[in-house]
Amino acid sequence: MNLLGVLYAVIPQGSEELMILFCRVVAPYERPALSKGFLSPEAPTRLPAFHTCVGANEEKLTPEWLRKLGDGLSWCRDSSSSFIGIELLLGTHVSSADLRQKVLYTDSGETISYKILIIATGAQALKLQEIGVKGPDAENICYLRNLDDAAKLVNSMKACSGGDAVVIGGGYIGMECAAALIINHVKVTMIFPSKHCMDRLFTPEIADLYEKYYESKGVKFIKQNAVTSYENNSRGKVRTVILRDGKRVSTDMVVVGAGARANTSLFAGQLDLEEKGGIKVNGRMQTSNRSVYAVGDVAAFPVKLFGGDIRRFEHVDCARKTAKHAVAAIMDPWRTGKIDYLPFFYSKVFTLSWQFYGDNRGEVVRYGDFSGMRFGAYWVDNGRLVGAFLEGGNRHEFEAIARAIRMKLAVKDLTELEQSGIEFAVQACRHASASAYGAGKMTYAIIAGAFLAVIVAALAHWYAVHPRMSC
């Protein structure tokens, strides 16, 4: 579940009911669509097409679906159970929480007691003022974190067709929004303080390839600089942004993709928080309060692949898998071990499509057709594959690099790895599958042989006890 906005799943005291509290007025939905199909000028994606959990090829969790599920489960009620199904409370804002007393308080004055609480409050986009940019409010400043933000961005792009836009930030949101603006016939200038785009993930060489591709589409880059203030016109719209070096850039709209902050303020002083943001949880997504779990963007959990390092990931894949793990830990704690999550990120812009698995630490080995935008990279640490990136791959190749990272493949020669490229992962996975198949056949043969031996022994015993009668 990549749950947008402030959401809680509650099992109330004295019942087997599941109550979902969501601050939005529509059912939970998956945010990736907002920076992709929703912004498309042709056949744009709209709800209910991306309600949770459509991205995982599962059923859409609409209010109707939840009601039907509750009705379908009503058969299990008996005299000892007060089960009444699933209740989705939309437009519900939790203003404070007393985790010791297991109580939530809403803006409307309602008090909700719970037995178990799952926090899926996500994160919120950083505003310009939070990153030190001075200026009055302006109606043509856009963010992208929720459905309302996306609708505003669509309207702004339509109003600015043929005009100019400034994108503040060179990360995931900035890159995807810049692509959407270009497709919507808006000229783009990207401004960010780092030396290259996507600096938390891309190497300088990989970033350079994407920047050149974006430049071929008309995007301008102003790097190692930052917007410090802006000026509005008489209609309350930004007309000029002013940079750290004094440069002025005219614009018709501004899109801010400067990062996000985990929504943890309600729990400060009540739960252990991670230094860089997020709620600390254990391998079962359980917080420092045994009755409270946290999942998705807000959860900072130990990653086995990284030796148990505590990490927080803002991505739909993590949100889905941590949510499922938390529920498994609640429903069947004795059989649920610690989460073994493989970090995963992806993006689709223009005709490009990349996926990344693992961690980007260690030595980098690049390979492929860089001019044709079909290339990849491996990260090797202590002789083991720890990260893999692939642009322009097919489904089997993406699956291969994911499995290769999960297997922590040994790497003996970096030059050989570079020459092998994607085939290194593909062949290693084929070999692993063949070995598993061979082991399975051997196990079957052993079992079949043992079964046959038992049959023969049984027959021998029968004939010993019942010798054949002579004619």
Buried (B, 14 or more C-beta within 10 A) or exposed (E): BBBBBBBBBBBBEEEBBBBBBBBBEBBBBBBBBBBBBBBEEEEBBEBEBBBBBBBBEEEBBBBEBBBBBBEEBEEEEEEEEEBBBBBBBBEBBBEEBEBEEBBBBBEEEEEBEBBBBBBBBBBBBBEBEEBEBEBEEBEBBBBBBBBEBBEBBBEBBEEBEEBBBBBBBBBBBBBBBBBBBBBBBBBBBBBBBBEBBBBEBBBEEBBBBBBEBBEEEEBBBBBEBBBBBBBBEEEEBBBBBBBEEEEEBEBBBBBBBBBBBBBBEBBEEBBEBBEEBBBBBBBBBBBBBEBBBBBBBBBBBBBEBBEEEBBBBBBBBBBBBBBBBBBBBBEEEEEBEBBEBBBBBBBBBBEBBBBBBBBBEBEBBBBBEBEEBBBBBBBBBEEBBBBBBBBBBEEEBBBBBBBBBBBBBEBEEBEEBBEBBBEBBBEBBEEBEEEEEEEEEEEEEEEEEEEEEEEEEEEEEEEEEEEEEEE
